[in-house]
Amino acid sequence: MENLWRKEENFSRSVYVDLFQFFLEENAPTPDDHLKLKPNQKNNQRSTELRNAGNEKFLAGNLLDAMRYYNQSVCYAEIGSENIPLAYVNLSACFGRLQMHDKALRGIELAKQANLPVRMRLKVEQLEKKSQKMIDSIERRPNYSPKLSYEANANYTSIANVLEIKQNDVFGRHIVAKCDIPVGKIVLLEECFVACTDQGHDMCYTCYRQMDNFIPCPNCVDVLFCSTDCMNRNTMHKWECGKGSITDHIICKLTVEAILVAIDTFSGVENLMDFIDKNLCGDNSDQLPTSVHDAESKFQFYLKLTKTGMFHDLLLLDVHMVYNSILSVSKIAELFDSEDKQRFLMHLVAHIYYVNRANAIGSENIRKVINIFSMINHSCAPNLYTRYTGKVHHCITIRPVKKGEQLFINYLGTQKQTLSQRQAELKSKWNFLCNCDKCEPLGESIDRETMVGDPAYSFITENCKETDKASVVFDESENFLNKYAHTWSEEVEAVQEIYKSALILEHFKNTLQA
C-alpha cells in the first residue's frame, strides 16, 4: 500500500495522509449493528437456562458440550447467587467422569467458596471424598512445562542458541541451525504476541488454558479466566469489559487486540506515535530489533513482520471497519482525540491488519501471531513439529538438522494431499511453489531396502498401537529418524507420524495432570 505511513505537509504540522479519503468518499459502508457495542449483563434466569441445557448434555453423555453450557452459566450468574456454586458442582461431576480428579476437587472448592447451598452439601461431600480417594490411589505426575533443549539465544530468548535468524533474496527472513541438531529437541518455545478466539466460553481469556474450572469476570458475561492471576494480568480486557465484542471478524478482532496491546504498552498516544515514527518511517523500517527482552521490543518485532502483498479494495474496507470499531469504544476514542492522532490510528490499524493477514495461524475460530515462529518457512517434508500449551508454542525437531540447514514447518496441516494439490494450495495462499525433497525427490540417496529391513522399522510399525510398549516405540522411532530421516521417504514419513502421535499422547497426558 503506497500511502501507508506517508505524510502530507499542507498543515502547520505534518500529519499522515487520509487512507480512506478517496476510496470511501462515496462507498463507505454505514456502520452495521455489529459495530455498535451491545452490553451483556449478568442474568440469573439466563444462567439457569444454560445450566439446564448443560444438564441435558450431561445426561446424554456429551460432557464437553455440558461443560461449555456450565461455563456460560457461571458467566451469566449474578454475583452472590446460588447459580455460581451449582454450575461448579456440575462442572466437578464432568471432570469426575473424565477421570480428571484434581479438577473435580477444584470445582468443589470453588463451589464452597461461592456459598454452596446447605441442601447440596451432603452430595458435594460425597463427590469430594470419591475424587480424593481416586487421587490418593494414582501416582502423581509433575506439572508439564516444556523447556528449550538448549540454552536460550541471548538476544531472542524464544529460540535455542543453536539457531539464528538469516535473510536473503530467495527465502527472505528464515531460521537456520548453527550446529547439528538431532531429533526430539525443543528449539523454539514462544508465546503468541497476539491471539483471539471466537470459541466462546471454552478457555481462559488470558492464557488460553482449556478444560479447567474457570472464574468469570465479575463485570461482564463475555470472558472466563483460569485463575485470579490471569484475571489480574489481562490488561486488554479492561478496554472492552461490559461492552461485548468490538467485531466478530476474526482477523479484524486480532487487529483490535494488537491495537489494544499497543495502547497498553506505551504511556500515552504521543509516545506510541514517536515510537512508530522512529521505527517504521525511516531507513530502518524493515530492520528487526537487535534483541527482544521487553514489551516494546516485542511490539517492534511484531511490526517488522512481513505484510500481506495483496493490497486491494476489500482489505481496505476491513481496515476501515476495524478503525471505526475501535473508535466506537469511548475510552479509546478519548485517547485519539485530534485529527493527527486519528490519522495515525488509521495507518497503525492498516499496518497491523496487513501483518496479521500475512502471519496469523490457526483455524476459523482461533487466530494467533507468534513473532519469531512467523519466520519459519514451509516444507512439505518439515524438520519441525509444533505443539502448544495455551498460548505457548514449542517446536520439536522430527528430522535431524545439519549445521547451516534451514528449519521448516508444514503450512498445510495434516490432510493428505497429492503433489498437485499441495502446490496449488501453496500458490493460491502464499504465492510460492515448494521444492522440498518430498516435492522434488533427490533420487535414491537412501537404501530403502536396508531401511525397511531394519528390525527397528518392523518393531515400530507393528507395536505403535500397543500402549504397554509406547515408551519403547517412542525411543525406537527417535533413533530410527536420526538414522534415516536425512532424506524424505514414505517409510520415514510413516515413522514420523507414529513419533508425532507419541508426542501428542505424552503432551495430552501431561497437560491433563498440569
Secondary structure as UniProt FT lines:
FT   TURN            2..5
FT   STRAND          7..8
FT   STRAND          15..16
FT   TURN            19..23
FT   TURN            25..27
FT   HELIX           33..35
FT   HELIX           44..59
FT   TURN            60..61
FT   HELIX           63..76
FT   TURN            79..80
FT   HELIX           83..97
FT   TURN            98..99
FT   HELIX           101..113
FT   HELIX           118..120
FT   HELIX           121..137
FT   TURN            157..158
FT   STRAND          159..160
FT   TURN            161..162
FT   STRAND          163..168
FT   TURN            169..171
FT   STRAND          172..177
FT   TURN            183..184
FT   STRAND          186..191
FT   STRAND          194..197
FT   TURN            205..207
FT   STRAND          215..216
FT   TURN            218..219
FT   STRAND          224..225
FT   HELIX           228..233
FT   HELIX           237..240
FT   TURN            241..243
FT   HELIX           250..265
FT   HELIX           269..280
FT   TURN            283..286
FT   HELIX           295..303
FT   HELIX           313..327
FT   HELIX           330..333
FT   TURN            334..335
FT   HELIX           339..359
FT   STRAND          361..362
FT   STRAND          366..369
FT   HELIX           372..375
FT   STRAND          377..378
FT   STRAND          384..389
FT   TURN            390..391
FT   STRAND          392..397
FT   TURN            403..404
FT   STRAND          408..409
FT   TURN            411..414
FT   HELIX           419..430
FT   TURN            437..439
FT   HELIX           448..453
FT   HELIX           455..463
FT   TURN            464..465
FT   HELIX           467..469
FT   HELIX           470..484
FT   TURN            485..486
FT   HELIX           490..513
//
